[in-house]
């Protein structure tokens, strides 16, 4: 199954589901994509795509600070580990969320902006792609 920007995916979490919104699919890093998690968990079939508020995303506490975007392996969608359930267009402001640190350089998505000084590294989220179990564990902790 092919994933696209704006797609909604379901990540199962012990009887409930996290709903994610794809905000970046890398063309440079193999199989890496970025997504935001909506603020509520859902029981399967209980959410209405028409009532989703784009931009109402969970801030996730990580060792490096609060983040809005998680990075995973797109194979989870292609193999239907995480199901694609619909599509909601991204707001124009989504590009602010995909400014990140890749190997000490600042990017907007896959577009190189500049090299970061070492004092700036912590100012921008690092692209650290996690496996599906790691993401499920991060989300389980975030919704406690």
N, C-alpha and C positions, 0 to 999 in steps of 0.2 A: 504494500500500500504506500503510495507516495504522499509525503507530507508537504504542506505549503504554509507560508506565513499567514497567520490568522486562524489556522486550524485549531479546533478545540480537541483536547485529548483527555481521557479519563485514566487516572492512576489509582489502582485499587489499594485500599488501606484497611485491612481488618474489618470488613463488613460495610465500610463506607468508601466513598470515592473522592479523591481530590480532582478538581477540574483545572486543567492547565491550558494556557493560550500560547501558541508558538509565536515568538517575536523575532527569532533569528535562526537561519539555517546557513551554516558556514559553507562557503564554496572553496575555502582554503584548508580547513581542518577536516579530515575525513570523518564523516558520520556524526559530527558535533552539531547540536542545535541548542538554542536557548529558549526557555519558556518561563512564564510567570504563572503563579498559582492563585486562583481566586480565593477570597477570604473564607468561604464556607465549604464544609464537607457535605456530600450528598449521598443519599441512598440511591442505588442504581435506578434510573428512570424517573427520579423525583425532581430533576431540574428542567427548567424551561429556557431554552436557548434565547427566546425572545426577551426574557427578563434579565439577561446577563448585563451587568454594568462593566463595560470595558474600562480598564484602568483601576478597578477596585481589587488590587492585588495584595497578597499577603507579604509582609516584611518578615523575612526568615533570619533568625539569629544564627550566625555562623561564627567560627573562631576568628574570622577576619572582620567581623562587624555585621550589620544588617544588610541583607541583599534582597533584591526583588526578582532577579533572574537566576535560575538554576540552569546548569548545562548538563546535557545527557547525550546518550548514544541514540541516534535516529533509528537504529535497528530495532529498538523497542517498539516503534510504531510500525515499521515495515513488517515485523514478525507478529504484530498484533498483541504484544505483551501489554502495551498501552493502546487502548482503542481510540481511533479517531471517531468523533461523534457529530462533528459539524464544523462550521466556519463562521467567524465573526470578524469583520474587517478591523484592522488595527487603527488606532487613532494616530494622527500625524505626530504626536509627541512620543510615540514609541521609540523613535531613534535615540532619544536621550537615555533610554534604558539599555541600549546596546553599545554604549561607550564603555570599553573595557580594556584591561591590561592583558596582552598576550605576549609572554616572554620579554617583558620590560618595554614593550612598545604600546602606544595608545592607538586603539582602533575604534571606529564606529562600524560595527558589524565586521566586515572583512576589509574595510577601507582604512589603510594606514594613515594616521594623522601625524604622529611624531614619536620620537624616542623619549621615554620618560627618564627623568633624573631619579636616582635611587631614593631620594626623599619623597618622590611622588608615587612610588609603587603602591603604598597603602591607601592612596586617595581614590583609586579606581579598582572596581572588582576584577579579580583574576578569572580568566576562563579556565575552570577546572572541571573537566567532564567527569561525571560520576556514573557508576553503574546503576541499574534500576533498583537493586536492593539498597544501596547507599541512599538514593533519593527517597525511596519509600521510608527508610529509617529517619531521615532528616524531616520529612513531612509528618511522620507519626509524632516526633518530638515537638514540632511546631504547632500541632493542633491539640496538644495536651491541655 
